[in-house]
Amino acid sequence: MSAAPSSPSTGAPRPSQNVLAYLVRFQSLLGLILVVGAGILFSPHRHGHILFLAPDNVANIIRSVSETGILALGMTFVIIAAGIDLSVGAVLGLCSVLTATLFINEGWGLVSTLSVVVVTGVVFGAVQGLISTRFRIQAFIVTLAGLQVARGLSLIASNNAFINITYGAGPGNAPAAFGILGTRIGGVFPVATLVFLVLAVIAALVLNNTRYGRYVVAVGGNEKAARLSGIPVSTIRISVYALTGFASAIAGIVHAGQFSFGSPNDGTGYELNAIAAVVIGGTDLFGGSGSMIGTIAGAIMLGALANILQLNDVSAAMQLLATGAIIVIAAALQTYVVGRGGAKR
């Protein structure tokens, strides 16, 4: 008697699942292409030219994503390590206020001011990581408290006042070199965006080509296995929050340089945009995998989408709704694909 035909393995993914997994893997790049296409299709025209593609408008898009993009680079490391940091927008505000205060009110020089601001951001992030790791408190709670602390420190440092940055020699002025952050190379490419791109290249190299990057992925993928493999889990967890603090400090400096002021309200809501860019970029919300290229594409996609809506006079409320819907869809697709493919751990 002939043997019965063997049935396909129930564990093998179907072609449709493979296609969906592929789409989710490159969702940020595909989304960016779709958004750019929609921008060209629905863009208003001026003097026969597509306004969305105008050099000034493109420069505005890439300038607008510089600060949240920098924050998203640091956030990518944290989320890959299975954490979250809700304080980055507030730390950006604190660092922009500190930059303006040291320049204008204290008369500090360029190197000393920037050094203190960067150290402040790194220490703030590292302390949050230490508290979360040492006392086993969820990072959501620790960084939410950190958000409030950073806002309070901003109010104290600025006396709850807007600090305008003026440039020149002598006390009460910032060095003229600091104003470069608000300029454009060749009158088109923003210097702030150049800072973002340089940091993006460095972040991608660190994540993909260094032992540290592999450790971050291992800790987020399976903490117990990482610990048994000899990886210093606590040190890695603290370090990724130090990285978000560093990114927040750089973003705060860029913000102060672009707009020539510091305000305790700077960076409000930026943490949500940074998280959105990371999620849209395909980084696993449960940790263990992620793409720095995806994060960059996600940040640009969000900036382009906001620009399209603004060009078409769509209300700010609808812009928020559209961004929120995209985040939910991206997260839902990730969860579905992981669920169909089997639990990670």
Beta strands, then each sheet from edge to edge (+ up, - down):
strand 1: 45-46
strand 2: 49-50
strand 3: 163-164
strand 4: 184-185
strand 5: 189-190
strand 6: 261-262
sheet 1: 1+ 2-
sheet 2: 3+ 6-
sheet 3: 4+ 5-
end
